[in-house]
Amino acid sequence: MAEPNTIPFDVLLARVENIFVRHGVRPESAKAVAHVIVAGERDNCKSHGIYRIAGCLRVLAAGKVDPLAVPEIHDNGKAVIEVDAKGGFSNPAFYAARDLLVSRAREMGLAALVIRDCLHFSALWHDVEALAEDGLAGLSMCPSYSFVAPTGGKEPLLGTNPLAFGWPRPDGIPPYVFDFATSVAARGEIELHQRAGKPIPEGWAVDRDGNPTTDPDVALDGAMLTFGGHKGSAISTMIELLAGAMLGEFMSKEAREFMGGTTLLPRHGALILALDPRTFAARSGRDPIAEGEKLLTAIGAQGARLPSQRRFEARKKALRDGIVLSDAELAQLDEFEGVTAC
């Protein structure tokens, strides 16, 4: 068995950032993209870590993302703020508008950020964690590619359509955060099973004829399933409507058709909602953060694990001891650094 290697967070961040700069991505965007990738490794979310670099480089090589795009903010002073990613990565667009979104949410109680024409590849917990750091509750959602069949169907129509929620906690306690695909599993998890030559669990996917399968190759050629049957299907449909149709941006089927398949990362829009708990609770005479803490501590008192708790524990360990990478992962980094820039 290959021995694991450890690398400090800052060192890995610099290496990944350099990879994107070498491939023509403007430094500000390279920094934002590298941060979310290395944060995935730091938090032991392998399906959203350096595994994602290859997909980003493929879409750069295909000319389907603008590496020099500078996000453009459109603000009319109301609750809805727009940022046009201009065909660039979604992360730089979010961070370009983050401060304005926070300010507007505090001013008005709630605010929405519409990200237009972005290429999406990462988890959504980055967005809601950032808002929670500023004392705000947050929701983030987006469509993806039509990989998922609606309940009762067999043809891909819905995306994996992730949904993330964040809630601030006091005294330096990590926020309450969940981030999950509305499919039974993330697409990346099936791809990781495919790489490892391992079957996927039952109930994740069906083949082209709608028959259950545990073969990752057959699953990727067929359709994934939503979690919770009709409930997950309804939530996934809601995300298509709110983060696709309502924004005038691609829904998952349109994104797939636009990119001509699923071998490249999808382009679409995204919706992020920021809410100020203290504004909502102002006339109640109660502290919403303290009230929320009663619930969260009661959950823990029963021995239940809060969402993202494992991730925060992995983060603490990685920041102290370094991020663990296999020999194969380090070799892949070397390969990426040696690839001729686009």
C-alpha positions in Angstrom: 0.0 0.0 0.0 1.3 3.5 -0.9 2.4 5.6 2.0 0.3 8.8 2.5 2.1 12.1 2.3 1.2 15.3 4.2 1.5 18.8 2.8 0.7 22.1 4.6 -2.5 23.8 3.5 -0.7 27.0 2.3 1.8 25.0 0.3 -0.9 23.0 -1.5 -2.9 26.2 -2.1 0.1 27.8 -3.7 0.7 24.8 -5.9 -2.9 24.6 -7.1 -3.1 28.4 -7.6 0.1 28.2 -9.7 -1.3 25.4 -11.9 -4.2 27.6 -12.9 -2.1 30.7 -13.5 0.2 28.6 -15.7 -2.9 27.6 -17.7 -3.8 31.2 -18.4 -6.3 32.0 -15.6 -6.0 35.5 -14.3 -4.4 35.5 -10.8 -7.5 36.7 -8.9 -9.6 34.0 -10.4 -6.9 31.4 -9.9 -6.7 32.2 -6.2 -10.5 31.8 -5.8 -10.7 28.5 -7.7 -7.6 27.1 -5.9 -9.0 28.0 -2.5 -12.2 26.0 -3.0 -10.3 23.0 -4.4 -7.8 22.9 -1.6 -10.5 23.6 1.0 -12.1 20.4 -0.3 -8.9 18.4 0.4 -8.5 20.2 3.8 -12.0 19.1 4.8 -11.5 15.5 3.5 -14.1 16.1 0.8 -12.1 14.2 -1.9 -14.8 14.4 -4.5 -14.4 18.2 -4.5 -10.7 18.4 -3.9 -7.7 18.1 -6.3 -9.8 15.6 -8.2 -11.6 18.6 -9.7 -8.5 20.1 -11.2 -8.5 17.8 -14.3 -12.1 18.9 -15.1 -11.2 22.5 -14.9 -8.2 22.1 -17.1 -10.2 20.2 -19.7 -12.8 23.0 -20.0 -10.0 25.5 -20.2 -8.3 23.5 -23.0 -11.7 23.3 -24.8 -12.1 27.0 -24.7 -15.5 26.7 -22.9 -14.5 29.0 -20.0 -13.0 32.4 -20.2 -9.8 32.3 -18.0 -9.5 36.1 -18.1 -13.1 36.9 -17.3 -13.6 39.7 -14.8 -16.9 39.5 -13.0 -19.2 42.5 -13.5 -21.6 43.6 -10.8 -25.0 45.0 -11.6 -26.6 46.7 -8.7 -29.8 48.9 -8.7 -29.8 49.3 -4.9 -32.5 46.8 -4.3 -32.6 43.4 -2.7 -31.5 41.5 -5.8 -27.9 41.9 -6.9 -26.5 40.5 -10.1 -23.0 39.5 -11.0 -22.1 38.5 -14.5 -19.4 35.9 -14.4 -18.9 36.5 -18.2 -18.3 32.8 -18.9 -15.7 32.5 -16.1 -15.6 30.3 -13.0 -18.4 30.8 -10.4 -16.2 31.3 -7.4 -14.5 34.6 -8.4 -18.0 35.9 -9.2 -19.3 35.1 -5.7 -16.3 36.6 -4.0 -16.5 39.7 -6.1 -20.0 40.4 -4.8 -19.8 38.9 -1.3 -19.2 42.2 0.6 -22.1 43.9 -1.3 -24.4 41.0 -0.6 -23.6 41.0 3.1 -24.0 44.8 3.3 -27.4 44.7 1.5 -28.7 41.8 3.7 -27.8 43.8 6.8 -29.5 46.9 5.4 -32.7 45.2 4.2 -32.9 42.0 6.2 -32.5 39.8 3.2 -30.8 40.0 -0.2 -30.2 37.7 -3.1 -27.2 37.3 -5.4 -27.8 36.1 -8.9 -24.7 34.8 -10.6 -25.0 34.7 -14.4 -23.2 32.7 -17.0 -20.8 30.9 -14.8 -18.9 27.7 -15.0 -19.6 25.6 -11.8 -17.5 22.8 -10.5 -17.3 23.1 -6.7 -19.3 22.4 -3.6 -21.7 25.2 -2.3 -20.7 25.2 1.4 -18.0 27.8 0.6 -20.8 30.3 -0.1 -22.9 29.8 3.0 -19.9 29.4 5.3 -18.7 32.8 4.1 -22.1 34.3 4.9 -22.2 32.6 8.3 -18.8 34.1 9.1 -20.6 37.5 8.7 -23.4 36.5 11.0 -25.9 35.8 8.2 -28.0 32.7 7.4 -27.6 31.6 3.8 -29.0 29.4 1.1 -27.1 28.5 -2.1 -28.4 26.5 -5.0 -27.7 25.8 -8.7 -28.7 23.4 -11.5 -26.0 21.2 -13.1 -26.3 18.7 -16.0 -29.4 16.5 -16.6 -28.0 13.4 -15.0 -31.0 12.5 -12.8 -34.3 11.0 -13.6 -37.4 12.4 -11.9 -39.2 9.9 -9.6 -41.2 7.6 -11.8 -39.1 8.3 -14.9 -36.0 6.8 -16.3 -34.5 9.5 -18.6 -32.1 12.1 -17.2 -33.9 15.5 -16.9 -32.9 17.0 -13.6 -29.5 17.9 -12.4 -27.8 16.7 -9.2 -28.9 20.2 -8.1 -27.1 20.9 -4.9 -28.6 22.9 -2.0 -26.5 24.4 0.8 -27.6 26.1 4.0 -25.6 27.9 6.6 -26.4 29.3 10.1 -24.1 31.3 12.2 -23.0 30.1 15.7 -21.5 32.1 18.6 -18.0 32.1 20.2 -16.0 30.8 17.3 -18.1 27.6 17.0 -18.1 26.5 13.3 -21.4 27.3 11.7 -24.3 24.9 11.1 -23.9 23.9 7.5 -25.3 21.3 5.2 -24.6 20.9 1.5 -26.0 18.0 -0.4 -26.9 17.0 -3.9 -30.6 16.3 -4.4 -29.5 13.1 -6.1 -28.8 10.1 -3.8 -25.1 10.8 -4.3 -23.0 13.4 -6.0 -21.9 12.6 -9.6 -18.3 12.8 -8.4 -18.9 9.9 -6.0 -19.9 7.6 -8.8 -16.9 8.7 -10.8 -14.6 7.9 -7.9 -16.2 4.4 -7.6 -15.6 4.1 -11.4 -11.9 5.1 -10.9 -11.5 2.6 -8.1 -13.3 -0.2 -10.0 -15.8 -0.5 -7.1 -19.6 -1.1 -7.4 -21.8 1.7 -6.3 -24.5 1.1 -3.6 -27.9 -0.1 -4.6 -30.4 2.7 -5.1 -28.0 5.3 -6.6 -28.8 4.8 -10.3 -30.6 3.0 -13.1 -29.5 1.9 -16.5 -30.9 3.3 -19.8 -34.0 1.0 -19.5 -34.7 2.1 -15.9 -33.4 -1.1 -14.3 -31.4 -0.7 -11.0 -27.6 -1.0 -11.3 -24.5 -1.1 -9.1 -22.1 -0.8 -12.1 -20.7 2.8 -12.1 -20.1 2.6 -15.9 -23.7 1.6 -16.5 -24.9 4.2 -14.0 -23.0 7.0 -15.7 -24.5 6.0 -19.0 -28.0 5.7 -17.5 -29.6 8.0 -14.9 -29.0 8.8 -11.3 -31.8 8.9 -8.8 -33.0 11.5 -6.3 -32.8 11.0 -2.6 -36.0 10.4 -0.8 -38.0 9.4 -3.9 -40.6 12.0 -4.8 -39.5 14.4 -2.0 -36.0 14.7 -3.5 -37.4 14.9 -6.9 -39.7 17.9 -5.9 -36.8 19.7 -4.2 -34.6 19.2 -7.3 -37.4 20.6 -9.5 -37.7 23.6 -7.2 -33.9 24.3 -7.7 -34.3 24.0 -11.5 -37.1 26.6 -11.3 -35.5 29.0 -8.8 -31.9 28.9 -10.0 -32.6 28.3 -13.6 -36.0 29.4 -15.0 -36.5 32.3 -12.5 -33.1 33.7 -13.3 -33.4 33.4 -17.1 -30.4 31.0 -17.0 -30.0 27.4 -18.2 -31.8 24.6 -16.5 -29.9 21.3 -16.4 -31.1 19.9 -19.7 -30.3 23.2 -21.5 -26.8 23.3 -19.9 -26.1 19.8 -21.2 -27.3 20.6 -24.7 -25.3 23.9 -24.7 -22.1 22.1 -23.8 -22.8 19.2 -26.2 -22.5 16.5 -23.7 -21.3 16.0 -20.1 -17.5 15.6 -20.6 -16.9 19.2 -19.7 -18.0 21.2 -16.7 -21.5 22.9 -17.0 -22.3 26.5 -17.5 -25.4 28.0 -16.0 -26.5 30.4 -13.3 -26.6 30.2 -9.5 -28.8 31.8 -6.7 -27.5 32.7 -3.3 -29.8 34.1 -0.6 -28.5 35.9 2.5 -30.7 36.6 5.5 -29.9 38.6 8.7 -31.4 36.7 11.7 -31.2 39.8 13.9 -33.4 41.8 11.5 -36.0 39.1 11.4 -36.1 38.8 15.2 -35.7 42.5 16.0 -39.2 43.0 17.4 -39.4 39.7 19.2 -37.0 40.7 22.0 -35.2 37.4 21.5 -31.7 36.7 20.3 -32.1 34.4 17.2 -28.5 33.1 17.5 -29.0 32.1 21.1 -32.3 30.6 20.4 -30.8 28.6 17.5 -28.0 27.4 19.7 -30.6 25.8 22.1 -31.7 23.6 19.3 -28.2 22.8 18.0 -26.8 21.9 21.4 -29.9 19.8 22.1 -29.2 17.8 19.0 -25.6 17.2 20.1 -26.8 16.3 23.6 -28.7 13.3 22.1 -25.4 12.0 20.6 -26.5 13.0 17.1 -23.9 14.4 14.7 -24.5 17.8 13.1 -24.0 18.1 9.4 -20.4 19.1 8.4 -19.1 18.1 11.9 -16.8 15.5 10.4 -15.7 18.1 7.9 -14.8 20.6 10.5 -12.9 17.9 12.5 -11.0 17.0 9.4 -10.2 20.7 8.8 -8.8 21.1 12.3 -6.6 18.1 11.9 -5.4 19.1 8.4 -4.5 22.7 9.5 -2.5 21.2 12.4 -0.9 18.2 10.7 -1.1 18.9 7.0 -3.3 17.6 4.2 -2.9 13.9 3.4 -2.3 13.0 -0.2 -1.5 9.7 -1.8 1.6 9.1 -4.0 -0.8 9.0 -6.9 -2.3 12.4 -6.0 1.1 14.0 -5.6 2.1 12.6 -9.0 -1.0 14.0 -10.5 -0.1 17.4 -9.1 3.3 17.1 -10.7 1.7 16.2 -14.0 -0.6 19.2 -13.8 2.2 21.5 -13.1 4.1 20.1 -16.1 1.3 20.5 -18.6 1.9 23.1 -21.2 -0.1 26.2 -20.5 -3.2 26.9 -22.7 
